[in-house]
Amino acid sequence: MNATVEQALISKLRTLSPQQMAEVEDFVEFLAGKARKRTALDRLLAIAPALEAAGVVPMTEEEIAAEVKAARAERRARQQAKGSGADRS
């Protein structure tokens, strides 16, 4: 991003209400998350041929769903632990 575009965005941000700023922040987080997911998918697709050549058996939809469920539970537990730690200080 060049300095002129960055300065124009900053100027526009300064005119927003706190609620609007929160919405902008949420949207930026959404975009960042979308980019992270795309990067992860690209990395996965890049190794797919090597996995196939190595004879790795593809996961079933049920196995994938179980992995996603476990990852989400782990993330929730980390967020709760982080939240409860913040409350103590």
Kinemage of the C-alpha trace (Angstrom):
@kinemage 1
@onewidth
@group {chain A} dominant
@subgroup {mainchain}
@vectorlist {calphas} color= white
{ca met a 1} P 0.000 0.000 0.000
{ca asn a 2} L 1.436 3.362 -0.896
{ca ala a 3} L 1.634 6.272 1.544
{ca thr a 4} L -1.084 8.303 -0.201
{ca val a 5} L -3.662 5.516 0.027
{ca glu a 6} L -2.672 4.800 3.610
{ca gln a 7} L -3.023 8.478 4.562
{ca ala a 8} L -6.440 8.692 2.865
{ca leu a 9} L -7.652 5.643 4.803
{ca ile a 10} L -6.373 7.035 8.091
{ca ser a 11} L -8.156 10.328 7.415
{ca lys a 12} L -11.415 8.497 6.740
{ca leu a 13} L -11.010 6.339 9.846
{ca arg a 14} L -10.652 9.428 12.012
{ca thr a 15} L -14.149 10.553 11.007
{ca leu a 16} L -15.844 7.340 12.151
{ca ser a 17} L -17.754 6.828 15.362
{ca pro a 18} L -16.470 4.290 17.903
{ca gln a 19} L -19.174 1.829 16.751
{ca gln a 20} L -18.122 2.231 13.130
{ca met a 21} L -14.470 1.778 14.099
{ca ala a 22} L -15.417 -1.488 15.822
{ca glu a 23} L -17.146 -2.604 12.622
{ca val a 24} L -14.063 -1.712 10.569
{ca glu a 25} L -11.880 -3.650 12.991
{ca asp a 26} L -14.180 -6.671 12.748
{ca phe a 27} L -14.064 -6.509 8.968
{ca val a 28} L -10.274 -6.251 8.917
{ca glu a 29} L -10.086 -9.302 11.206
{ca phe a 30} L -12.468 -11.131 8.853
{ca leu a 31} L -10.264 -10.304 5.856
{ca ala a 32} L -7.117 -11.383 7.708
{ca gly a 33} L -8.757 -14.663 8.706
{ca lys a 34} L -9.885 -15.235 5.137
{ca ala a 35} L -6.312 -14.681 3.922
{ca arg a 36} L -4.950 -17.113 6.551
{ca lys a 37} L -7.463 -19.768 5.482
{ca arg a 38} L -6.565 -19.277 1.821
{ca thr a 39} L -2.852 -19.583 2.623
{ca ala a 40} L -3.483 -22.784 4.599
{ca leu a 41} L -5.535 -24.235 1.735
{ca asp a 42} L -2.826 -23.348 -0.780
{ca arg a 43} L -0.210 -25.079 1.396
{ca leu a 44} L -2.414 -28.153 1.707
{ca leu a 45} L -3.037 -28.309 -2.022
{ca ala a 46} L 0.696 -27.926 -2.670
{ca ile a 47} L 1.485 -31.104 -0.725
{ca ala a 48} L -1.478 -33.123 -2.024
{ca pro a 49} L 0.488 -34.669 -4.929
{ca ala a 50} L 3.289 -35.748 -2.570
{ca leu a 51} L 0.768 -37.343 -0.201
{ca glu a 52} L -0.855 -39.197 -3.067
{ca ala a 53} L 2.533 -40.375 -4.372
{ca ala a 54} L 3.429 -41.595 -0.879
{ca gly a 55} L 0.260 -43.672 -0.788
{ca val a 56} L -1.352 -41.767 2.083
{ca val a 57} L -5.018 -42.712 2.290
{ca pro a 58} L -7.303 -39.659 2.010
{ca met a 59} L -9.374 -38.791 5.068
{ca thr a 60} L -13.097 -39.477 5.026
{ca glu a 61} L -15.583 -36.650 5.490
{ca glu a 62} L -16.290 -38.022 8.966
{ca glu a 63} L -12.583 -37.925 9.867
{ca ile a 64} L -12.306 -34.371 8.576
{ca ala a 65} L -15.388 -33.318 10.569
{ca ala a 66} L -13.912 -34.893 13.715
{ca glu a 67} L -10.609 -33.060 13.196
{ca val a 68} L -12.395 -29.743 12.671
{ca lys a 69} L -14.524 -30.316 15.776
{ca ala a 70} L -11.434 -31.112 17.861
{ca ala a 71} L -9.545 -28.052 16.559
{ca arg a 72} L -12.504 -25.783 17.323
{ca ala a 73} L -12.840 -27.212 20.831
{ca glu a 74} L -9.125 -26.652 21.413
{ca arg a 75} L -9.381 -23.056 20.164
{ca arg a 76} L -12.388 -22.381 22.422
{ca ala a 77} L -10.511 -23.814 25.408
{ca arg a 78} L -7.494 -21.580 24.669
{ca gln a 79} L -9.726 -18.521 24.320
{ca gln a 80} L -11.522 -19.309 27.578
{ca ala a 81} L -8.213 -19.852 29.367
{ca lys a 82} L -6.897 -16.574 27.988
{ca gly a 83} L -10.105 -14.807 29.020
{ca ser a 84} L -10.078 -16.185 32.540
{ca gly a 85} L -6.404 -15.275 32.900
{ca ala a 86} L -7.167 -11.689 31.892
{ca asp a 87} L -9.920 -11.486 34.523
{ca arg a 88} L -7.476 -12.355 37.306
{ca ser a 89} L -5.161 -9.389 36.763
